[in-house]
């Protein structure tokens, strides 16, 4: 009779959380969002389980230099609502890019995470900045380029 093998689940002590820095200069929005969402979820790790937060921290810099293909710059719309009657605001990609470029990346990545408590917890590990400067040098982030495998 064979011995029963047990599944080993990651615990907070065994998690190896790392910091990654991603430069968004010239990268397509969707490609960046999928790569970063996978890092936040921890899908690149061998101890990934879908019901636990095993992901890493991700810093995205140069958010204003992200690119989109086709006519998305003029046609893509971002909506928000204050909850009041007539409180719906609609803004194009180009206008939001001028005003708050970080929000474009945050919304794209947030939409790729689970829409549960776990997804909200994973979303807190995302840090997006407009320019090349960020306040996380003490964490010694490793450089991650979109398209590379870990």
DSSP file (Angstrom, degrees, kcal/mol; ACC not computed):
  #  RESIDUE AA STRUCTURE BP1 BP2  ACC     N-H-->O    O-->H-N    N-H-->O    O-->H-N    TCO  KAPPA ALPHA  PHI   PSI    X-CA   Y-CA   Z-CA
    1    1 A X              0   0    0      0, 0.0     2,-0.1     0, 0.0     0, 0.0   0.000 360.0 360.0 360.0 131.2    0.0    0.0    0.0
    2    2 A X        -     0   0    0      1,-0.1     2,-0.2     3,-0.0     3,-0.0  -0.420 360.0-108.1 -78.2 149.7    1.4    3.4   -1.0
    3    3 A X        -     0   0    0     -2,-0.1     2,-0.5     1,-0.1    -1,-0.1  -0.509  34.0-113.6 -75.0 144.7    1.9    6.2    1.4
    4    4 A X        -     0   0    0     -2,-0.2     2,-0.4     1,-0.0    -1,-0.1  -0.674  27.7-141.8 -81.4 125.1   -0.5    9.1    1.2
    5    5 A X        -     0   0    0     -2,-0.5     2,-0.3     1,-0.0    -1,-0.0  -0.711  13.4-140.8 -89.2 138.9    1.2   12.3    0.1
    6    6 A X        -     0   0    0     -2,-0.4     2,-0.4     1,-0.0    -1,-0.0  -0.747  13.5-119.6-100.6 144.9    0.0   15.5    1.7
    7    7 A X        -     0   0    0     -2,-0.3     2,-0.7     1,-0.0    -1,-0.0  -0.690  25.6-140.7 -79.9 129.7   -0.4   18.8   -0.1
    8    8 A X        -     0   0    0     -2,-0.4     2,-0.3     0, 0.0    -1,-0.0  -0.834  15.3-158.1 -96.1 118.6    1.8   21.5    1.5
    9    9 A X        -     0   0    0     -2,-0.7     2,-0.1     1,-0.1    39,-0.1  -0.742  24.0-108.0 -95.2 143.3    0.1   24.8    1.7
   10   10 A X        -     0   0    0     37,-0.4     2,-0.3    -2,-0.3    -1,-0.1  -0.451  33.0-160.5 -69.5 140.0    2.2   28.0    2.0
   11   11 A X    >>  -     0   0    0     -2,-0.1     4,-1.2     1,-0.0     3,-0.7  -0.752  35.5-101.8-112.4 164.2    2.1   29.7    5.4
   12   12 A X  T 34 S+     0   0    0     -2,-0.3     3,-0.1     1,-0.2    -2,-0.0   0.813 123.1  53.9 -57.2 -28.6    3.0   33.4    6.1
   13   13 A X  T 34 S+     0   0    0      1,-0.2    -1,-0.2     3,-0.1    -3,-0.0   0.843 110.5  45.0 -74.0 -32.3    6.4   32.2    7.4
   14   14 A X  T <4 S+     0   0    0     -3,-0.7     2,-0.2     2,-0.1    -1,-0.2   0.574  87.7 107.9 -89.5  -8.3    7.3   30.3    4.3
   15   15 A X     <  -     0   0    0     -4,-1.2     2,-0.7    -3,-0.1    40,-0.1  -0.501  55.7-156.3 -71.0 134.4    6.2   33.0    1.8
   16   16 A X        -     0   0    0     -2,-0.2     2,-0.5    38,-0.2    -1,-0.1  -0.804  14.5-169.0-110.8  86.8    9.0   34.7    0.1
   17   17 A X        -     0   0    0     -2,-0.7     2,-0.3    39,-0.1    39,-0.1  -0.653   7.4-174.9 -82.5 126.0    7.6   38.1   -0.9
   18   18 A X        -     0   0    0     -2,-0.5    39,-2.6    39,-0.0     2,-0.5  -0.727  22.4-123.8-115.1 166.6    9.8   40.0   -3.3
   19   19 A X  E     -a   57   0A   0     -2,-0.3   123,-2.6   120,-0.3     2,-0.4  -0.945  25.2-170.3-111.7 131.1    9.6   43.5   -4.7
   20   20 A X  E     -ab  58 142A   0     37,-2.2    39,-3.0    -2,-0.5     2,-0.5  -0.935  10.3-151.8-120.2 144.2    9.6   44.0   -8.5
   21   21 A X  E     -ab  59 143A   0    121,-2.7   123,-2.8    -2,-0.4     2,-0.5  -0.972  11.7-167.6-117.0 130.4    9.9   47.2  -10.4
   22   22 A X  E     -a   60   0A   0     37,-3.3    39,-2.5    -2,-0.5     2,-0.6  -0.967  12.7-146.4-121.0 126.7    8.3   47.5  -13.9
   23   23 A X  E     -a   61   0A   0    121,-0.5   123,-0.3    -2,-0.5    39,-0.2  -0.835   6.2-164.3 -93.2 121.7    9.1   50.3  -16.3
   24   24 A X    >   +     0   0    0     37,-2.3     3,-1.5    -2,-0.6     2,-0.3   0.328  40.6 135.6 -88.1   7.5    6.0   51.1  -18.4
   25   25 A X  T 3  S-     0   0    0      1,-0.3    41,-0.2    36,-0.1     3,-0.1  -0.418  85.7 -13.8 -64.3 116.9    7.8   53.1  -21.0
   26   26 A X  T 3  S+     0   0    0     39,-2.2     2,-0.3    -2,-0.3    -1,-0.3   0.549 101.2 133.9  72.3   8.9    6.6   52.1  -24.5
   27   27 A X    <   -     0   0    0     -3,-1.5    40,-2.3    38,-0.2    -1,-0.2  -0.705  61.7-110.3 -93.6 142.9    4.8   48.9  -23.2
   28   28 A X  B  >  -d   67   0B   0     -2,-0.3     4,-2.2    38,-0.2     5,-0.2  -0.467  25.5-124.9 -70.4 142.6    1.2   48.1  -24.3
   29   29 A X  H  > S+     0   0    0     38,-2.0     4,-2.5     1,-0.2     5,-0.2   0.895 106.1  46.8 -57.7 -48.1   -1.3   48.5  -21.6
   30   30 A X  H  > S+     0   0    0      2,-0.2     4,-2.3     1,-0.2    -1,-0.2   0.883 111.5  50.8 -66.1 -39.4   -2.8   45.0  -21.8
   31   31 A X  H  > S+     0   0    0      1,-0.2     4,-1.8     2,-0.2    -1,-0.2   0.912 113.3  46.0 -64.4 -42.3    0.6   43.3  -21.8
   32   32 A X  H  X S+     0   0    0     -4,-2.2     4,-2.5     1,-0.2     5,-0.2   0.923 111.7  51.9 -64.9 -43.9    1.7   45.2  -18.8
   33   33 A X  H  X S+     0   0    0     -4,-2.5     4,-2.4    -5,-0.2    -2,-0.2   0.890 110.2  47.1 -64.1 -41.0   -1.5   44.6  -16.9
   34   34 A X  H  X S+     0   0    0     -4,-2.3     4,-2.0     2,-0.2    -1,-0.2   0.912 113.6  48.1 -68.3 -40.6   -1.5   40.8  -17.4
   35   35 A X  H  X S+     0   0    0     -4,-1.8     4,-1.6    -5,-0.2    -2,-0.2   0.928 115.5  43.9 -64.3 -44.4    2.2   40.5  -16.4
   36   36 A X  H  X S+     0   0    0     -4,-2.5     4,-2.6     2,-0.2    -2,-0.2   0.885 110.8  54.4 -69.8 -38.7    1.7   42.6  -13.3
   37   37 A X  H  X S+     0   0    0     -4,-2.4     4,-2.1    -5,-0.2    -1,-0.2   0.895 107.9  50.5 -61.8 -39.4   -1.5   40.9  -12.3
   38   38 A X  H  X>S+     0   0    0     -4,-2.0     5,-1.8     2,-0.2     4,-1.5   0.882 110.8  48.9 -65.6 -37.7    0.2   37.5  -12.5
   39   39 A X  H  <5S+     0   0    0     -4,-1.6    17,-2.2     2,-0.2    -2,-0.2   0.916 111.5  49.3 -65.9 -42.3    3.0   38.8  -10.2
   40   40 A X  H  <5S+     0   0    0     -4,-2.6    15,-0.5    15,-0.2    -2,-0.2   0.872 114.0  45.4 -65.0 -37.3    0.5   40.2   -7.7
   41   41 A X  H  <5S-     0   0    0     -4,-2.1    13,-0.8    -5,-0.2    14,-0.2   0.761 109.0-123.6 -77.2 -25.6   -1.4   36.9   -7.6
   42   42 A X  T ><5 +     0   0    0     -4,-1.5     3,-1.7    -5,-0.2    -3,-0.2   0.685  62.2 143.5  90.2  19.9    1.8   34.8   -7.3
   43   43 A X  T 3 < +     0   0    0     -5,-1.8    -4,-0.1     1,-0.3     5,-0.1   0.631  65.1  64.4 -70.2 -11.8    1.1   32.7  -10.3
   44   44 A X  T 3  S+     0   0    0     -6,-0.6     2,-0.3    -5,-0.1    -1,-0.3   0.483  88.8  87.1 -86.7  -3.1    4.8   32.7  -11.2
   45   45 A X  S X  S-     0   0    0     -3,-1.7     3,-1.2     1,-0.1     9,-0.0  -0.698  77.6-132.8 -99.9 149.0    5.6   30.8   -8.0
   46   46 A X  T 3  S+     0   0    0     -2,-0.3    -1,-0.1     1,-0.3    -3,-0.0   0.735 106.1  57.3 -70.9 -20.2    5.6   27.0   -7.5
   47   47 A X  T 3  S+     0   0    0      7,-0.1   -37,-0.4    -5,-0.1    -1,-0.3   0.081  77.5 143.6 -97.3  25.5    3.6   27.3   -4.3
   48   48 A X    <   +     0   0    0     -3,-1.2     2,-0.4    -5,-0.1    -6,-0.1  -0.444  21.8 175.6 -67.5 131.4    0.7   29.2   -5.9
   49   49 A X    >   -     0   0    0      3,-0.3     3,-1.4    -2,-0.2     5,-0.2  -0.994  31.4-134.4-130.9 138.5   -2.8   28.4   -4.6
   50   50 A X  T 3  S+     0   0    0     -2,-0.4    -2,-0.0     1,-0.3    -7,-0.0   0.648 100.8  54.1 -70.9 -12.7   -5.7   30.3   -6.0
   51   51 A X  T 3  S+     0   0    0      2,-0.0     2,-0.3    67,-0.0    -1,-0.3   0.296 102.1  63.0-106.1  10.6   -7.3   30.9   -2.5
   52   52 A X  S <  S-     0   0    0     -3,-1.4     2,-1.1   -11,-0.1    -3,-0.3  -0.947  83.7-114.6-131.1 155.3   -4.3   32.5   -0.8
   53   53 A X        +     0   0    0     -2,-0.3   -11,-0.1     1,-0.2   -12,-0.1  -0.750  51.0 147.9 -88.8  97.0   -2.3   35.6   -1.3
   54   54 A X        +     0   0    0     -2,-1.1   -38,-0.2   -13,-0.8    -1,-0.2   0.273  35.9 117.5-109.9   8.7    1.1   34.3   -2.3
   55   55 A X        -     0   0    0    -15,-0.5   -15,-0.2   -14,-0.2     2,-0.2  -0.048  57.5-117.2 -79.7 176.8    2.0   37.2   -4.7
   56   56 A X        -     0   0    0    -17,-2.2     2,-0.3   -39,-0.1   -37,-0.2  -0.519  30.0 -95.6-105.7 172.1    4.8   39.8   -4.7
   57   57 A X  E     -a   19   0A   0    -39,-2.6   -37,-2.2    -2,-0.2     2,-0.4  -0.703  38.5-159.9 -87.4 142.5    4.8   43.6   -4.5
   58   58 A X  E     -ac  20 126A   0     67,-2.2    69,-2.5    -2,-0.3     2,-0.5  -0.991  10.2-164.7-131.1 131.2    5.0   45.4   -7.8
   59   59 A X  E     -ac  21 127A   0    -39,-3.0   -37,-3.3    -2,-0.4     2,-0.5  -0.967   8.2-163.6-111.4 124.1    6.1   49.0   -8.5
   60   60 A X  E     -ac  22 128A   0     67,-3.1    69,-2.8    -2,-0.5     2,-0.3  -0.944  11.2-173.3-109.4 124.2    5.2   50.5  -11.9
   61   61 A X  E     +a   23   0A   0    -39,-2.5   -37,-2.3    -2,-0.5    71,-0.2  -0.728  58.8  32.5-113.4 165.3    7.1   53.6  -12.9
   62   62 A X    >   +     0   0    0     69,-1.7     3,-1.6    -2,-0.3    68,-0.2   0.911  62.9 167.4  57.2  49.3    6.7   56.0  -15.9
   63   63 A X  G >   +     0   0    0     66,-1.8     3,-1.1     1,-0.3    67,-0.2   0.760  68.1  63.8 -64.2 -25.6    2.9   55.5  -16.0
   64   64 A X  G 3  S+     0   0    0     66,-1.1    -1,-0.3     1,-0.2    67,-0.1   0.615  95.0  61.3 -76.0  -9.7    2.5   58.4  -18.4
   65   65 A X  G <  S+     0   0    0     -3,-1.6   -39,-2.2    65,-0.2    -1,-0.2   0.201  73.8 124.0-102.6  15.6    4.5   56.6  -21.1
   66   66 A X    <   -     0   0    0     -3,-1.1     2,-0.3   -41,-0.2   -38,-0.2  -0.417  49.1-145.9 -71.6 151.6    2.2   53.6  -21.5
   67   67 A X  B     -d   28   0B   0    -40,-2.3   -38,-2.0   -43,-0.2     2,-0.3  -0.865  12.5-163.2-121.4 155.8    0.9   53.0  -25.0
   68   68 A X        -     0   0    0     -2,-0.3     2,-0.2   -40,-0.2     5,-0.1  -0.937  20.9-123.7-129.8 156.7   -2.3   51.6  -26.5
   69   69 A X    >   -     0   0    0     -2,-0.3     3,-1.4     3,-0.1     4,-0.1  -0.534  65.3  -1.8 -98.9 165.0   -2.9   50.3  -30.0
   70   70 A X  T 3  S-     0   0    0      1,-0.2     3,-0.4    -2,-0.2    -2,-0.1  -0.247 120.2 -31.1  64.2-142.2   -5.4   51.4  -32.7
   71   71 A X  T >> S+     0   0    0      1,-0.2     4,-2.3     2,-0.1     3,-1.2   0.134  98.9 114.8 -98.7  18.5   -7.9   54.1  -32.0
   72   72 A X  H <>  +     0   0    0     -3,-1.4     4,-2.5     1,-0.3    21,-0.4   0.823  65.5  66.9 -61.3 -30.8   -8.2   53.3  -28.3
   73   73 A X  H 34 S+     0   0    0     -3,-0.4    21,-1.5     1,-0.2    -1,-0.3   0.847 115.8  26.8 -59.6 -33.4   -6.6   56.7  -27.3
   74   74 A X  H <4 S+     0   0    0     -3,-1.2    -1,-0.2    19,-0.1    -2,-0.2   0.754 129.8  39.8 -97.3 -28.3   -9.7   58.5  -28.7
   75   75 A X  H  < S+     0   0    0     -4,-2.3     2,-0.2    17,-0.1    -3,-0.2   0.740  86.1  97.4 -98.2 -25.1  -12.4   55.8  -28.3
   76   76 A X     <  -     0   0    0     -4,-2.5    17,-1.6    -5,-0.3     2,-0.4  -0.494  58.8-159.6 -72.2 130.7  -11.6   54.2  -24.9
   77   77 A X  E     -E   92   0C   0     -2,-0.2     2,-0.5    15,-0.2    15,-0.2  -0.878  13.4-157.1-116.0 143.2  -13.8   55.6  -22.1
   78   78 A X  E     -E   91   0C   0     13,-3.3    13,-2.2    -2,-0.4     2,-0.3  -0.980  17.4-163.7-117.0 124.7  -13.4   55.6  -18.3
   79   79 A X  E     +E   90   0C   0     -2,-0.5     2,-0.3    11,-0.2    11,-0.2  -0.825  13.1 172.4-111.7 146.9  -16.6   56.1  -16.3
   80   80 A X  E     -E   89   0C   0      9,-2.1     9,-3.1    -2,-0.3     2,-0.4  -0.979  13.7-154.4-145.8 155.1  -17.1   57.0  -12.7
   81   81 A X  E     -E   88   0C   0     -2,-0.3     7,-0.2     7,-0.2    -2,-0.0  -0.996  15.3-156.2-136.8 132.7  -20.2   57.8  -10.7
   82   82 A X        -     0   0    0      5,-1.3     3,-0.1    -2,-0.4     6,-0.1   0.633  47.1-117.4 -79.7 -13.9  -20.6   59.9   -7.6
   83   83 A X  S    S+     0   0    0      1,-0.4     2,-0.2     4,-0.0     5,-0.1   0.300  80.2 113.7  92.8  -9.6  -23.8   58.1   -6.7
   84   84 A X  S >  S-     0   0    0      1,-0.1     3,-2.2     3,-0.1    -1,-0.4  -0.565  84.6 -83.1 -89.3 157.2  -25.9   61.2   -7.0
   85   85 A X  T 3  S+     0   0    0      1,-0.3    -1,-0.1    -2,-0.2     0, 0.0  -0.430 120.5  10.1 -59.9 128.7  -28.6   61.7   -9.8
   86   86 A X  T 3  S+     0   0    0     -2,-0.2    -1,-0.3     1,-0.1    -2,-0.0   0.650  92.4 127.9  75.7  15.5  -26.7   62.9  -12.9
   87   87 A X    <   +     0   0    0     -3,-2.2    -5,-1.3     2,-0.1     2,-0.4   0.281  28.4 123.6 -89.8  11.4  -23.4   62.2  -11.2
   88   88 A X  E     -E   81   0C   0     -7,-0.2     2,-0.4    -4,-0.1    -7,-0.2  -0.601  40.7-169.0 -77.0 126.3  -22.0   60.0  -14.1
   89   89 A X  E     -E   80   0C   0     -9,-3.1    -9,-2.1    -2,-0.4     2,-0.4  -0.959   2.7-166.6-116.8 134.1  -18.7   61.3  -15.4
   90   90 A X  E     +E   79   0C   0     -2,-0.4     2,-0.3   -11,-0.2   -11,-0.2  -0.972   8.7 177.5-122.3 134.4  -17.2   60.0  -18.6
   91   91 A X  E     -E   78   0C   0    -13,-2.2   -13,-3.3    -2,-0.4     2,-0.1  -0.992  23.8-124.9-138.0 142.7  -13.6   60.7  -19.7
   92   92 A X  E  >  -E   77   0C   0     -2,-0.3     4,-2.3   -15,-0.2     5,-0.2  -0.380  29.9-108.9 -81.9 165.5  -11.5   59.5  -22.7
   93   93 A X  H  > S+     0   0    0    -17,-1.6     4,-2.4   -21,-0.4     5,-0.2   0.901 118.0  53.6 -57.7 -44.0   -8.2   57.7  -22.4
   94   94 A X  H  > S+     0   0    0    -21,-1.5     4,-1.6     1,-0.2    -1,-0.2   0.910 110.0  45.9 -62.4 -44.0   -6.3   60.8  -23.7
   95   95 A X  H  > S+     0   0    0      1,-0.2     4,-2.0     2,-0.2    -1,-0.2   0.916 114.6  47.2 -66.4 -42.2   -7.8   63.2  -21.1
   96   96 A X  H  X S+     0   0    0     -4,-2.3     4,-2.3     1,-0.2    -2,-0.2   0.852 107.4  58.0 -67.6 -33.1   -7.2   60.7  -18.2
   97   97 A X  H  < S+     0   0    0     -4,-2.4     4,-0.4    -5,-0.2    -1,-0.2   0.877 110.4  43.3 -63.0 -38.2   -3.6   60.2  -19.5
   98   98 A X  H  < S+     0   0    0     -4,-1.6    -2,-0.2    -5,-0.2    -1,-0.2   0.880 123.8  36.3 -72.4 -38.2   -3.0   63.9  -19.1
   99   99 A X  H  < S-     0   0    0     -4,-2.0     2,-0.3     1,-0.2    -2,-0.2   0.973 137.6  -3.0 -83.1 -60.6   -4.7   64.2  -15.8
  100  100 A X    >X  +     0   0    0     -4,-2.3     3,-0.9    -5,-0.2     4,-0.6  -0.720  59.6 173.6-138.0  83.2   -4.0   61.0  -13.8
  101  101 A X  H 3> S+     0   0    0     -4,-0.4     4,-1.0    -2,-0.3     3,-0.5   0.767  77.4  65.8 -66.2 -23.4   -2.0   58.5  -15.8
  102  102 A X  H 3> S+     0   0    0      1,-0.2     4,-2.3     2,-0.2    -1,-0.2   0.861  92.6  61.4 -64.1 -34.6   -1.6   56.2  -12.8
  103  103 A X  H <> S+     0   0    0     -3,-0.9     4,-2.5     1,-0.2     5,-0.2   0.822  96.1  59.4 -65.3 -31.9   -5.3   55.5  -12.7
  104  104 A X  H  X S+     0   0    0     -4,-0.6     4,-1.8    -3,-0.5    -1,-0.2   0.940 111.1  40.3 -61.5 -47.3   -5.3   53.9  -16.2
  105  105 A X  H  X S+     0   0    0     -4,-1.0     4,-2.4     2,-0.2     5,-0.3   0.899 114.1  53.5 -69.5 -40.4   -2.8   51.2  -15.1
  106  106 A X  H  X S+     0   0    0     -4,-2.3     4,-2.5     1,-0.2    -2,-0.2   0.907 110.9  46.1 -61.8 -41.8   -4.5   50.7  -11.8
  107  107 A X  H  X S+     0   0    0     -4,-2.5     4,-1.7     2,-0.2    -1,-0.2   0.885 112.2  50.7 -69.4 -38.3   -7.9   50.1  -13.4
  108  108 A X  H  < S+     0   0    0     -4,-1.8     4,-0.5    -5,-0.2    -2,-0.2   0.922 116.4  40.2 -65.5 -43.7   -6.5   47.7  -16.0
  109  109 A X  H >X S+     0   0    0     -4,-2.4     3,-1.2     1,-0.2     4,-0.6   0.903 112.5  55.4 -72.7 -40.8   -4.7   45.6  -13.4
  110  110 A X  H >< S+     0   0    0     -4,-2.5     3,-0.8    -5,-0.3    -1,-0.2   0.839 103.2  56.3 -60.6 -33.2   -7.5   45.8  -10.9
  111  111 A X  T 3< S+     0   0    0     -4,-1.7    -1,-0.3     1,-0.2    -2,-0.2   0.690 104.8  53.2 -71.6 -17.7   -9.9   44.4  -13.5
  112  112 A X  T <4 S+     0   0    0     -3,-1.2    -1,-0.2    -4,-0.5     2,-0.2   0.498  95.7  81.8 -95.4  -5.5   -7.6   41.4  -14.0
  113  113 A X  S << S-     0   0    0     -3,-0.8     6,-0.1    -4,-0.6   -75,-0.0  -0.596  98.4 -82.5 -92.3 160.4   -7.5   40.5  -10.3
  114  114 A X        -     0   0    0     -2,-0.2     2,-1.2     1,-0.1    -1,-0.1  -0.329  34.3-129.1 -60.9 143.7  -10.3   38.5   -8.6
  115  115 A X  S    S+     0   0    0      4,-0.1     2,-0.2    -4,-0.1    -1,-0.1  -0.420  78.0  88.6 -93.1  59.2  -13.3   40.7   -7.5
  116  116 A X  S  > S-     0   0    0     -2,-1.2     4,-2.0     1,-0.0     5,-0.2  -0.730  99.6 -81.6-137.8-176.2  -13.3   39.3   -4.0
  117  117 A X  H  > S+     0   0    0     -2,-0.2     4,-2.0     1,-0.2     5,-0.1   0.886 129.3  54.3 -60.2 -38.0  -11.7   40.1   -0.6
  118  118 A X  H  > S+     0   0    0      1,-0.2     4,-2.3     2,-0.2    -1,-0.2   0.909 106.8  50.4 -62.7 -43.0   -8.6   38.3   -1.8
  119  119 A X  H  > S+     0   0    0      1,-0.2     4,-2.1     2,-0.2    -1,-0.2   0.881 109.2  50.8 -63.5 -38.4   -8.4   40.4   -4.9
  120  120 A X  H  X S+     0   0    0     -4,-2.0     4,-1.0     2,-0.2    -1,-0.2   0.873 110.3  50.2 -66.8 -36.0   -8.6   43.6   -2.9
  121  121 A X  H  < S+     0   0    0     -4,-2.0     3,-0.4     1,-0.2     4,-0.3   0.899 111.8  47.4 -67.7 -40.7   -5.8   42.3   -0.6
  122  122 A X  H >< S+     0   0    0     -4,-2.3     3,-1.5     1,-0.2    -2,-0.2   0.856 105.5  60.4 -67.8 -34.8   -3.6   41.6   -3.6
  123  123 A X  H >< S+     0   0    0     -4,-2.1     3,-1.7     1,-0.3    -1,-0.2   0.787  91.8  67.2 -64.0 -28.4   -4.4   45.0   -5.2
  124  124 A X  T 3< S+     0   0    0     -4,-1.0    -1,-0.3    -3,-0.4    -2,-0.2   0.687  90.5  64.2 -68.0 -15.7   -2.9   46.7   -2.1
  125  125 A X  T <  S+     0   0    0     -3,-1.5   -67,-2.2    -4,-0.3     2,-0.5   0.399  83.2  97.0 -87.7   3.8    0.5   45.4   -3.2
  126  126 A X  E <   -c   58   0A   0     -3,-1.7     2,-0.4   -69,-0.2   -67,-0.2  -0.815  50.8-176.5 -95.5 130.4    0.5   47.5   -6.4
  127  127 A X  E     -c   59   0A   0    -69,-2.5   -67,-3.1    -2,-0.5     2,-0.4  -0.989   3.1-173.2-127.2 121.1    2.3   50.8   -6.4
  128  128 A X  E     -c   60   0A   0     -2,-0.4     2,-0.4   -69,-0.2   -67,-0.2  -0.950   1.5-173.4-120.0 134.4    2.0   53.0   -9.5
  129  129 A X        -     0   0    0    -69,-2.8   -66,-1.8    -2,-0.4   -65,-0.1  -0.960  25.9-137.2-131.0 146.7    4.0   56.2  -10.1
  130  130 A X  S    S+     0   0    0     -2,-0.4   -66,-1.1   -68,-0.2   -65,-0.2   0.915  85.7  26.4 -67.9 -47.1    3.8   58.9  -12.8
  131  131 A X  S    S-     0   0    0      2,-0.3   -69,-1.7   -69,-0.2   -68,-0.2  -0.234  98.7 -83.9-107.0-165.5    7.6   59.4  -13.3
  132  132 A X  S    S+     0   0    0    -71,-0.2     2,-0.3   -70,-0.1   -71,-0.1   0.588  97.8  90.6 -80.0  -9.6   10.8   57.4  -12.7
  133  133 A X        +     0   0    0      2,-0.0     2,-0.3   -72,-0.0    -2,-0.3  -0.666  47.6 166.4 -92.9 142.9   11.0   58.2   -9.0
  134  134 A X        -     0   0    0     -2,-0.3     3,-0.4   -73,-0.1   -73,-0.0  -0.983  39.9-127.1-149.0 154.1    9.5   56.1   -6.3
  135  135 A X  S    S+     0   0    0     -2,-0.3     3,-0.3     1,-0.2    -2,-0.0   0.081  87.7  87.6 -91.2  25.3    9.9   55.9   -2.4
  136  136 A X    >   +     0   0    0      1,-0.2     3,-1.0     2,-0.1     5,-0.4  -0.009  42.0 117.1-115.2  30.0   10.6   52.1   -2.3
  137  137 A X  G >   +     0   0    0     -3,-0.4     3,-1.6     1,-0.2    -1,-0.2   0.812  69.3  66.1 -65.3 -29.3   14.4   52.0   -2.7
  138  138 A X  G 3  S+     0   0    0      1,-0.3    -1,-0.2    -3,-0.3    -2,-0.1   0.760  93.9  59.1 -65.6 -23.9   14.8   50.5    0.7
  139  139 A X  G <  S-     0   0    0     -3,-1.0    -1,-0.3  -121,-0.0  -120,-0.3   0.533 102.2-135.9 -80.9  -6.1   13.0   47.3   -0.4
  140  140 A X    <   -     0   0    0     -3,-1.6  -121,-0.2    -4,-0.2    -3,-0.1   0.955  24.7-153.3  50.0  65.6   15.7   46.8   -3.1
  141  141 A X        -     0   0    0     -5,-0.4     2,-0.3  -121,-0.1  -121,-0.3  -0.374   6.6-128.6 -70.5 145.5   13.2   45.9   -5.9
  142  142 A X  E     -b   20   0A   0   -123,-2.6  -121,-2.7    -2,-0.1     2,-0.3  -0.710  28.2-107.9 -90.8 146.5   14.4   43.7   -8.8
  143  143 A X  E     -b   21   0A   0     -2,-0.3     2,-0.5  -123,-0.2  -121,-0.2  -0.576  34.8-170.5 -77.5 129.8   13.9   44.9  -12.3
  144  144 A X        -     0   0    0   -123,-2.8  -121,-0.5    -2,-0.3     2,-0.4  -0.988   6.5-157.1-122.4 124.2   11.2   43.0  -14.2
  145  145 A X    >   -     0   0    0     -2,-0.5     3,-1.8  -123,-0.1     2,-0.2  -0.848  29.2-107.9-101.3 138.9   10.7   43.5  -17.9
  146  146 A X  T 3  S+     0   0    0     -2,-0.4     3,-0.1  -123,-0.3  -114,-0.1  -0.421 104.7  32.0 -65.5 131.3    7.3   42.7  -19.5
  147  147 A X  T 3  S+     0   0    0      1,-0.4    -1,-0.3  -116,-0.2     2,-0.2   0.209  92.7 111.7 105.2 -13.2    7.5   39.6  -21.6
  148  148 A X    <   -     0   0    0     -3,-1.8    -1,-0.4     2,-0.0     2,-0.3  -0.627  63.0-128.3 -92.3 154.2   10.2   37.8  -19.5
  149  149 A X              0   0    0     -2,-0.2    -4,-0.1    -3,-0.1  -105,-0.0  -0.760 360.0 360.0 -97.6 144.8    9.6   34.7  -17.5
  150  150 A X              0   0    0     -2,-0.3    -1,-0.1    -6,-0.0    -2,-0.0   0.448 360.0 360.0 -89.2 360.0   10.6   34.4  -13.9
